[in-house]
Amino acid sequence: MRKNREMPDNLYSYIRNGVTYYNYRHPVTKQYHGMGIIKAEAFAAARQLNNLLSRESDLVAQVMGTANQDINHLISRFKKEFLPTKKLADSTLENIGYRLDRIGRDIGDTLIDQVDVQFIANYLDENYQRDAYIKHRGQLVDLFRFAIMKGLYPSDWPNPAEITYAKTDYGKNRQRLSIEQFKAIHAAADPWMQNAMEIALVTLQGRAEVINMKFADYKNGSIRVIRQKTKKHEHARIQIHCPELENIISRARLSDIACPYIVHRRPDRRKPAVGREHWAQLTANDFSAKFREFRDSCKIFDNIPKNKRPTFHEIRALGSWLYKKQGFDNETYVQPLMAHADEKMTEGYQKGHQDEYLNVRAELNIKDIISR
C-alpha cells in the first residue's frame, strides 16, 4: 500500500537528512527521474506526465481488447495468424522464430499499449548492434504493424518501431575469407562440414541452399537449386552443371546415415526442430554454430575479434573471386551462377580479397624544368 495516497500515480517520495525528495517512475521504461523537493511542482509535473504517458484508460482498453494484453500475446497471434499466410521458406521461418523468441524473452511481459518509441529505441540500442539491430528492428516493425491491423494497438498511434533509427549506414564488419583460411578451417572440420564447404566454394551457393541440397536433386552431373532469398524471381531457379560435385556426393554417400540430404550429420542427441524432416538434417542456426566452432579452433583466427571473423557466407564470396581470378566472365558465367540480378552485386562479393592497383603512367619530361 502506498505511504501517501494523495500523491499522483507513479510519484514516490523518500526522506534523507530530514528532507523529502520526489521521484517519478516512468510507467513504460520503469526508470526513475528526480522531481526535486518542492511538493507542488512534483505533483503538477507527475499529473502532466501521467496525462501524456497513460494513453488509454482501463475502460477504453477493455472495449478495444487491449487491456492486460502483453507482447507475448501479440507474438503468439503473429505466429498463428500472420506467418502462415506468407508462405515463407523454412529457413526464413526459423530465423523469424528465433528473433520473436528473443523479443518475447526480453520484453514479452510488457503491456502492448504501454510501448512507445522511446521504449523500443532503448530496447534496440541496449541489446543489439549492426545486422542484429537491423533485423530485430524490422521484426518489431512487422510485429506492431500486425498489432495495429488487429486492433491491439490504436491505429491513430504511429508504429513505435518504424520511427526508430534504421542504422543502415555502416560498413562491412567481418573480414573476407582467404584461401589459406579456407584450407585451415577445412582441415579442422568434420567430413560433413568439409563437404558443405566444398559445395559452397564450387557452386557459389549460400548456407540455406547447401544444407537443403538432396541427393535426388543431383542427376547427370547437374544439381537443381532454388535460391531461398530470391525464390520469387525467375533467376532464383538454376540447374548447375558441376562435375566436381560427383566426388563430393560420393563421399557424402559413404555416411552410415540414410539421410536424403547431401550435407547431414549425426547430432549429439535426436530432437525435433521446426522445418526439419529428418533427424540428421541440419538447421541453419545449428550449421552456423558448428562452422564457428571449426573456424575458431584454428589458431590463425586468435588475433581477430570473434565478431569480425569470416562466416560460412564468405565462402561464397571467396569462390566468386576465384572464378574471376581463373578468367570466368562475370556477366555470362559467375553472375548467373550466383543468381544475382545484376553484375554490381557479383562484383561486390569479389571485392576485398586482394589489393588491386590501377595501372597509370607518369611520363612528364622534367629535364628542361630542373637543371642539375
MONOR-V982404 format. One record per residue. N is the residue number from 1. RES is the residue in one letter. PHI is phi in whole degrees, -180 to 180 (NA if undefined). OMEGA is omega as a letter, one per 30 degrees, with the letter a starting at -180 (NA if undefined). D_CENTER is the distance of its C-alpha to the mean C-alpha in Angstrom with 2 decimals. Layout:
n=N res=RES phi=PHI omega=OMEGA d_center=D_CENTER
n=N res=RES phi=PHI omega=OMEGA d_center=D_CENTER
This chain:
n=1 res=M phi=NA omega=a d_center=44.65
n=2 res=R phi=-65 omega=a d_center=44.32
n=3 res=K phi=-67 omega=a d_center=47.07
n=4 res=N phi=-129 omega=a d_center=47.81
n=5 res=R phi=-69 omega=a d_center=47.49
n=6 res=E phi=-77 omega=a d_center=48.45
n=7 res=M phi=-72 omega=l d_center=45.30
n=8 res=P phi=-61 omega=l d_center=42.65
n=9 res=D phi=-57 omega=l d_center=39.50
n=10 res=N phi=73 omega=l d_center=36.93
n=11 res=L phi=-103 omega=a d_center=39.63
n=12 res=Y phi=-133 omega=a d_center=40.78
n=13 res=S phi=-131 omega=l d_center=43.56
n=14 res=Y phi=-149 omega=a d_center=44.62
n=15 res=I phi=-112 omega=l d_center=47.77
n=16 res=R phi=-135 omega=a d_center=47.99
n=17 res=N phi=54 omega=l d_center=51.38
n=18 res=G phi=81 omega=a d_center=52.96
n=19 res=V phi=-110 omega=l d_center=50.62
n=20 res=T phi=-89 omega=l d_center=48.36
n=21 res=Y phi=-113 omega=a d_center=44.82
n=22 res=Y phi=-117 omega=l d_center=42.44
n=23 res=N phi=-128 omega=l d_center=38.64
n=24 res=Y phi=-105 omega=l d_center=36.45
n=25 res=R phi=-100 omega=l d_center=33.45
n=26 res=H phi=-60 omega=a d_center=30.68
n=27 res=P phi=-67 omega=a d_center=30.31
n=28 res=V phi=-102 omega=a d_center=26.52
n=29 res=T phi=-80 omega=a d_center=25.29
n=30 res=K phi=67 omega=l d_center=28.22
n=31 res=Q phi=-86 omega=a d_center=29.02
n=32 res=Y phi=-95 omega=l d_center=32.70
n=33 res=H phi=-131 omega=a d_center=34.40
n=34 res=G phi=-66 omega=a d_center=37.95
n=35 res=M phi=-118 omega=l d_center=40.49
n=36 res=G phi=83 omega=a d_center=43.55
n=37 res=I phi=-118 omega=a d_center=46.90
n=38 res=I phi=-89 omega=a d_center=48.51
n=39 res=K phi=-58 omega=a d_center=48.43
n=40 res=A phi=-61 omega=a d_center=49.03
n=41 res=E phi=-69 omega=l d_center=46.26
n=42 res=A phi=-65 omega=l d_center=43.73
n=43 res=F phi=-64 omega=a d_center=44.73
n=44 res=A phi=-65 omega=l d_center=44.53
n=45 res=A phi=-65 omega=a d_center=41.13
n=46 res=A phi=-64 omega=l d_center=39.75
n=47 res=R phi=-65 omega=a d_center=41.18
n=48 res=Q phi=-66 omega=l d_center=39.70
n=49 res=L phi=-65 omega=l d_center=36.21
n=50 res=N phi=-63 omega=l d_center=36.49
n=51 res=N phi=-65 omega=a d_center=37.43
n=52 res=L phi=-78 omega=a d_center=34.40
n=53 res=L phi=-94 omega=l d_center=31.83
n=54 res=S phi=-90 omega=a d_center=33.28
n=55 res=R phi=-75 omega=a d_center=32.51
n=56 res=E phi=-127 omega=l d_center=34.03
n=57 res=S phi=-80 omega=a d_center=37.01
n=58 res=D phi=-60 omega=a d_center=36.83
n=59 res=L phi=-66 omega=l d_center=39.11
n=60 res=V phi=-64 omega=a d_center=36.99
n=61 res=A phi=-63 omega=l d_center=33.89
n=62 res=Q phi=-66 omega=a d_center=35.83
n=63 res=V phi=-65 omega=a d_center=36.96
n=64 res=M phi=-79 omega=a d_center=33.47
n=65 res=G phi=81 omega=a d_center=32.12
n=66 res=T phi=-104 omega=a d_center=29.68
n=67 res=A phi=-64 omega=l d_center=31.82
n=68 res=N phi=61 omega=l d_center=30.25
n=69 res=Q phi=-96 omega=a d_center=27.09
n=70 res=D phi=-104 omega=a d_center=24.00
n=71 res=I phi=-66 omega=l d_center=20.26
n=72 res=N phi=-61 omega=l d_center=20.38
n=73 res=H phi=-63 omega=l d_center=22.87
n=74 res=L phi=-63 omega=l d_center=20.69
n=75 res=I phi=-61 omega=l d_center=17.74
n=76 res=S phi=-60 omega=l d_center=20.39
n=77 res=R phi=-69 omega=l d_center=21.83
n=78 res=F phi=-61 omega=a d_center=18.58
n=79 res=K phi=-67 omega=a d_center=17.99
n=80 res=K phi=-82 omega=a d_center=21.65
n=81 res=E phi=-102 omega=a d_center=22.60
n=82 res=F phi=-101 omega=a d_center=19.77
n=83 res=L phi=-58 omega=a d_center=17.38
n=84 res=P phi=-62 omega=a d_center=20.43
n=85 res=T phi=-84 omega=a d_center=21.57
n=86 res=K phi=-92 omega=l d_center=18.64
n=87 res=K phi=53 omega=a d_center=19.40
n=88 res=L phi=-89 omega=l d_center=15.86
n=89 res=A phi=-66 omega=a d_center=15.42
n=90 res=D phi=-58 omega=a d_center=15.22
n=91 res=S phi=-65 omega=l d_center=12.07
n=92 res=T phi=-68 omega=l d_center=10.37
n=93 res=L phi=-61 omega=l d_center=12.22
n=94 res=E phi=-64 omega=l d_center=11.19
n=95 res=N phi=-66 omega=l d_center=7.42
n=96 res=I phi=-63 omega=l d_center=8.79
n=97 res=G phi=-61 omega=l d_center=11.34
n=98 res=Y phi=-62 omega=a d_center=9.40
n=99 res=R phi=-67 omega=l d_center=7.98
n=100 res=L phi=-64 omega=l d_center=11.55
n=101 res=D phi=-65 omega=l d_center=13.22
n=102 res=R phi=-65 omega=l d_center=11.80
n=103 res=I phi=-62 omega=l d_center=12.95
n=104 res=G phi=-62 omega=l d_center=16.12
n=105 res=R phi=-66 omega=a d_center=16.91
n=106 res=D phi=-79 omega=a d_center=16.58
n=107 res=I phi=-132 omega=a d_center=18.37
n=108 res=G phi=-61 omega=a d_center=19.46
n=109 res=D phi=-82 omega=a d_center=23.12
n=110 res=T phi=-75 omega=l d_center=23.11
n=111 res=L phi=-66 omega=a d_center=25.27
n=112 res=I phi=-59 omega=a d_center=23.69
n=113 res=D phi=-78 omega=l d_center=26.54
n=114 res=Q phi=-104 omega=a d_center=26.19
n=115 res=V phi=-89 omega=l d_center=22.79
n=116 res=D phi=-131 omega=a d_center=23.12
n=117 res=V phi=-60 omega=a d_center=21.34
n=118 res=Q phi=-62 omega=a d_center=22.21
n=119 res=F phi=-62 omega=a d_center=20.82
n=120 res=I phi=-65 omega=a d_center=17.34
n=121 res=A phi=-61 omega=l d_center=17.50
n=122 res=N phi=-64 omega=a d_center=18.68
n=123 res=Y phi=-62 omega=a d_center=16.09
n=124 res=L phi=-66 omega=a d_center=13.15
n=125 res=D phi=-64 omega=a d_center=15.24
n=126 res=E phi=-84 omega=a d_center=16.28
n=127 res=N phi=-121 omega=a d_center=13.15
n=128 res=Y phi=-137 omega=l d_center=10.21
n=129 res=Q phi=-137 omega=l d_center=10.27
n=130 res=R phi=50 omega=a d_center=9.13
n=131 res=D phi=-59 omega=a d_center=5.57
n=132 res=A phi=-62 omega=l d_center=4.81
n=133 res=Y phi=-61 omega=a d_center=7.83
n=134 res=I phi=-61 omega=a d_center=7.26
n=135 res=K phi=-71 omega=l d_center=4.70
n=136 res=H phi=-73 omega=l d_center=7.02
n=137 res=R phi=-63 omega=l d_center=9.85
n=138 res=G phi=-60 omega=l d_center=9.57
n=139 res=Q phi=-66 omega=l d_center=9.66
n=140 res=L phi=-68 omega=l d_center=12.61
n=141 res=V phi=-60 omega=l d_center=14.21
n=142 res=D phi=-64 omega=a d_center=14.40
n=143 res=L phi=-64 omega=a d_center=15.60
n=144 res=F phi=-80 omega=l d_center=18.34
n=145 res=R phi=-65 omega=l d_center=19.29
n=146 res=F phi=-65 omega=l d_center=20.07
n=147 res=A phi=-61 omega=l d_center=21.91
n=148 res=I phi=-66 omega=a d_center=24.04
n=149 res=M phi=-63 omega=a d_center=24.88
n=150 res=K phi=-95 omega=l d_center=26.00
n=151 res=G phi=77 omega=l d_center=28.02
n=152 res=L phi=-85 omega=l d_center=26.13
n=153 res=Y phi=-141 omega=a d_center=25.55
n=154 res=P phi=-53 omega=a d_center=28.44
n=155 res=S phi=-69 omega=l d_center=28.16
n=156 res=D phi=-88 omega=l d_center=29.97
n=157 res=W phi=-99 omega=l d_center=27.29
n=158 res=P phi=-72 omega=l d_center=24.40
n=159 res=N phi=-63 omega=a d_center=20.83
n=160 res=P phi=-65 omega=a d_center=20.03
n=161 res=A phi=-84 omega=a d_center=16.31
n=162 res=E phi=-68 omega=a d_center=17.13
n=163 res=I phi=-80 omega=a d_center=19.57
n=164 res=T phi=-66 omega=a d_center=17.35
n=165 res=Y phi=-67 omega=a d_center=16.58
n=166 res=A phi=-74 omega=l d_center=13.80
n=167 res=K phi=55 omega=l d_center=13.59
n=168 res=T phi=-98 omega=a d_center=12.88
n=169 res=D phi=-95 omega=l d_center=15.90
n=170 res=Y phi=-135 omega=a d_center=15.06
n=171 res=G phi=-83 omega=a d_center=15.90
n=172 res=K phi=-68 omega=a d_center=14.46
n=173 res=N phi=-98 omega=a d_center=13.96
n=174 res=R phi=-78 omega=a d_center=14.22
n=175 res=Q phi=-84 omega=l d_center=17.62
n=176 res=R phi=-68 omega=l d_center=18.89
n=177 res=L phi=-96 omega=l d_center=20.22
n=178 res=S phi=-86 omega=l d_center=24.01
n=179 res=I phi=-65 omega=l d_center=26.28
n=180 res=E phi=-66 omega=l d_center=27.76
n=181 res=Q phi=-68 omega=l d_center=24.48
n=182 res=F phi=-58 omega=a d_center=23.76
n=183 res=K phi=-63 omega=a d_center=27.23
n=184 res=A phi=-66 omega=l d_center=26.81
n=185 res=I phi=-66 omega=a d_center=23.70
n=186 res=H phi=-58 omega=a d_center=25.46
n=187 res=A phi=-68 omega=a d_center=28.55
n=188 res=A phi=-85 omega=a d_center=26.80
n=189 res=A phi=-86 omega=l d_center=24.90
n=190 res=D phi=-70 omega=a d_center=26.33
n=191 res=P phi=-54 omega=a d_center=27.83
n=192 res=W phi=-66 omega=l d_center=25.17
n=193 res=M phi=-74 omega=l d_center=22.47
n=194 res=Q phi=-59 omega=l d_center=25.04
n=195 res=N phi=-60 omega=a d_center=25.35
n=196 res=A phi=-62 omega=a d_center=21.62
n=197 res=M phi=-65 omega=a d_center=21.65
n=198 res=E phi=-69 omega=l d_center=24.82
n=199 res=I phi=-62 omega=a d_center=23.66
n=200 res=A phi=-64 omega=a d_center=20.60
n=201 res=L phi=-68 omega=a d_center=22.96
n=202 res=V phi=-88 omega=a d_center=25.67
n=203 res=T phi=-97 omega=a d_center=23.93
n=204 res=L phi=61 omega=l d_center=21.00
n=205 res=Q phi=-97 omega=a d_center=18.67
n=206 res=G phi=-88 omega=a d_center=15.06
n=207 res=R phi=-55 omega=a d_center=13.90
n=208 res=A phi=-61 omega=a d_center=13.98
n=209 res=E phi=-70 omega=a d_center=17.39
n=210 res=V phi=-65 omega=a d_center=18.83
n=211 res=I phi=-77 omega=l d_center=18.35
n=212 res=N phi=-101 omega=l d_center=19.61
n=213 res=M phi=-68 omega=l d_center=22.70
n=214 res=K phi=-113 omega=l d_center=25.92
n=215 res=F phi=-57 omega=a d_center=29.35
n=216 res=A phi=-68 omega=l d_center=30.69
n=217 res=D phi=-77 omega=a d_center=28.60
n=218 res=Y phi=-102 omega=l d_center=30.65
n=219 res=K phi=-145 omega=l d_center=34.17
n=220 res=N phi=52 omega=l d_center=36.75
n=221 res=G phi=80 omega=a d_center=34.56
n=222 res=S phi=-129 omega=l d_center=31.72
n=223 res=I phi=-128 omega=l d_center=28.45
n=224 res=R phi=-94 omega=a d_center=26.85
n=225 res=V phi=-134 omega=l d_center=23.14
n=226 res=I phi=-117 omega=l d_center=21.04
n=227 res=R phi=-64 omega=a d_center=17.91
n=228 res=Q phi=-66 omega=a d_center=15.21
n=229 res=K phi=-73 omega=a d_center=13.37
n=230 res=T phi=-125 omega=a d_center=16.84
n=231 res=K phi=-65 omega=l d_center=18.92
n=232 res=K phi=-83 omega=a d_center=20.64
n=233 res=H phi=-98 omega=a d_center=22.11
n=234 res=E phi=-67 omega=a d_center=25.29
n=235 res=H phi=-85 omega=a d_center=24.03
n=236 res=A phi=-80 omega=a d_center=21.41
n=237 res=R phi=-95 omega=a d_center=24.21
n=238 res=I phi=-132 omega=l d_center=25.76
n=239 res=Q phi=-116 omega=a d_center=28.41
n=240 res=I phi=-100 omega=l d_center=28.34
n=241 res=H phi=-82 omega=a d_center=31.72
n=242 res=C phi=-146 omega=l d_center=31.05
n=243 res=P phi=-59 omega=a d_center=34.03
n=244 res=E phi=-62 omega=a d_center=32.07
n=245 res=L phi=-67 omega=a d_center=30.22
n=246 res=E phi=-57 omega=a d_center=33.59
n=247 res=N phi=-68 omega=a d_center=33.76
n=248 res=I phi=-64 omega=a d_center=30.18
n=249 res=I phi=-67 omega=l d_center=30.62
n=250 res=S phi=-62 omega=l d_center=34.05
n=251 res=R phi=-68 omega=a d_center=32.67
n=252 res=A phi=-64 omega=a d_center=30.02
n=253 res=R phi=-71 omega=l d_center=32.92
n=254 res=L phi=-74 omega=l d_center=34.67
n=255 res=S phi=-61 omega=l d_center=32.36
n=256 res=D phi=-87 omega=l d_center=34.33
n=257 res=I phi=-109 omega=l d_center=31.70
n=258 res=A phi=-83 omega=a d_center=32.37
n=259 res=C phi=-122 omega=a d_center=28.85
n=260 res=P phi=-72 omega=a d_center=28.23
n=261 res=Y phi=-92 omega=a d_center=25.07
n=262 res=I phi=-62 omega=l d_center=25.79
n=263 res=V phi=-94 omega=a d_center=23.15
n=264 res=H phi=-151 omega=a d_center=23.81
n=265 res=R phi=-152 omega=l d_center=24.73
n=266 res=R phi=-85 omega=a d_center=26.75
n=267 res=P phi=-72 omega=l d_center=24.57
n=268 res=D phi=-62 omega=l d_center=26.10
n=269 res=R phi=-151 omega=a d_center=26.69
n=270 res=R phi=-76 omega=l d_center=26.36
n=271 res=K phi=-151 omega=l d_center=24.11
n=272 res=P phi=-70 omega=l d_center=22.88
n=273 res=A phi=-146 omega=a d_center=19.27
n=274 res=V phi=-62 omega=l d_center=17.91
n=275 res=G phi=80 omega=l d_center=18.36
n=276 res=R phi=-108 omega=a d_center=20.34
n=277 res=E phi=-101 omega=l d_center=23.94
n=278 res=H phi=-138 omega=a d_center=25.28
n=279 res=W phi=-65 omega=l d_center=25.19
n=280 res=A phi=-94 omega=l d_center=24.73
n=281 res=Q phi=-71 omega=a d_center=21.79
n=282 res=L phi=-99 omega=l d_center=18.47
n=283 res=T phi=-86 omega=a d_center=15.22
n=284 res=A phi=-60 omega=a d_center=12.05
n=285 res=N phi=-68 omega=l d_center=11.03
n=286 res=D phi=-63 omega=a d_center=14.73
n=287 res=F phi=-62 omega=a d_center=15.14
n=288 res=S phi=-62 omega=l d_center=12.58
n=289 res=A phi=-64 omega=l d_center=14.22
n=290 res=K phi=-68 omega=l d_center=17.59
n=291 res=F phi=-62 omega=l d_center=16.96
n=292 res=R phi=-62 omega=l d_center=16.11
n=293 res=E phi=-61 omega=l d_center=19.33
n=294 res=F phi=-64 omega=a d_center=21.42
n=295 res=R phi=-61 omega=a d_center=20.12
n=296 res=D phi=-72 omega=l d_center=20.79
n=297 res=S phi=-75 omega=l d_center=24.17
n=298 res=C phi=-84 omega=a d_center=25.33
n=299 res=K phi=-64 omega=a d_center=27.27
n=300 res=I phi=-68 omega=a d_center=26.41
n=301 res=F phi=-102 omega=a d_center=23.02
n=302 res=D phi=-61 omega=a d_center=24.63
n=303 res=N phi=-93 omega=l d_center=25.03
n=304 res=I phi=-111 omega=l d_center=21.44
n=305 res=P phi=-55 omega=a d_center=18.99
n=306 res=K phi=-59 omega=a d_center=16.39
n=307 res=N phi=-75 omega=l d_center=13.47
n=308 res=K phi=-112 omega=l d_center=15.36
n=309 res=R phi=-73 omega=a d_center=16.36
n=310 res=P phi=-63 omega=l d_center=15.61
n=311 res=T phi=-99 omega=l d_center=13.25
n=312 res=F phi=-59 omega=a d_center=14.53
n=313 res=H phi=-59 omega=a d_center=13.20
n=314 res=E phi=-70 omega=l d_center=15.86
n=315 res=I phi=-65 omega=l d_center=18.56
n=316 res=R phi=-60 omega=l d_center=18.16
n=317 res=A phi=-68 omega=l d_center=18.85
n=318 res=L phi=-62 omega=l d_center=21.65
n=319 res=G phi=-62 omega=l d_center=23.25
n=320 res=S phi=-61 omega=l d_center=23.25
n=321 res=W phi=-66 omega=l d_center=25.00
n=322 res=L phi=-65 omega=l d_center=27.45
n=323 res=Y phi=-61 omega=l d_center=28.39
n=324 res=K phi=-63 omega=a d_center=29.12
n=325 res=K phi=-63 omega=l d_center=31.07
n=326 res=Q phi=-85 omega=l d_center=33.16
n=327 res=G phi=95 omega=l d_center=34.11
n=328 res=F phi=-77 omega=a d_center=32.14
n=329 res=D phi=-73 omega=a d_center=31.85
n=330 res=N phi=-65 omega=a d_center=28.47
n=331 res=E phi=-65 omega=a d_center=29.48
n=332 res=T phi=-97 omega=a d_center=31.36
n=333 res=Y phi=-126 omega=a d_center=29.70
n=334 res=V phi=-71 omega=a d_center=26.31
n=335 res=Q phi=-59 omega=l d_center=24.71
n=336 res=P phi=-64 omega=l d_center=25.69
n=337 res=L phi=-65 omega=l d_center=24.60
n=338 res=M phi=-86 omega=a d_center=21.04
n=339 res=A phi=59 omega=l d_center=21.27
n=340 res=H phi=-89 omega=a d_center=20.66
n=341 res=A phi=-75 omega=l d_center=22.21
n=342 res=D phi=-146 omega=a d_center=23.79
n=343 res=E phi=-70 omega=a d_center=24.92
n=344 res=K phi=-62 omega=l d_center=23.08
n=345 res=M phi=-63 omega=l d_center=19.71
n=346 res=T phi=-63 omega=a d_center=21.51
n=347 res=E phi=-63 omega=l d_center=23.11
n=348 res=G phi=-63 omega=l d_center=19.87
n=349 res=Y phi=-70 omega=a d_center=18.91
n=350 res=Q phi=-87 omega=a d_center=22.45
n=351 res=K phi=-77 omega=l d_center=22.63
n=352 res=G phi=91 omega=a d_center=22.61
n=353 res=H phi=-87 omega=l d_center=24.26
n=354 res=Q phi=-159 omega=l d_center=27.65
n=355 res=D phi=-70 omega=l d_center=29.57
n=356 res=E phi=-108 omega=a d_center=31.13
n=357 res=Y phi=-113 omega=l d_center=34.48
n=358 res=L phi=-87 omega=l d_center=36.11
n=359 res=N phi=-77 omega=l d_center=39.72
n=360 res=V phi=-132 omega=a d_center=42.09
n=361 res=R phi=-126 omega=l d_center=45.84
n=362 res=A phi=-136 omega=a d_center=47.94
n=363 res=E phi=-127 omega=l d_center=51.64
n=364 res=L phi=-65 omega=l d_center=53.31
n=365 res=N phi=-85 omega=a d_center=56.94
n=366 res=I phi=-106 omega=a d_center=57.63
n=367 res=K phi=-61 omega=a d_center=61.07
n=368 res=D phi=-81 omega=a d_center=62.91
n=369 res=I phi=-91 omega=a d_center=60.66
n=370 res=I phi=-116 omega=l d_center=60.94
n=371 res=S phi=-99 omega=a d_center=64.33
n=372 res=R phi=-94 omega=NA d_center=64.77
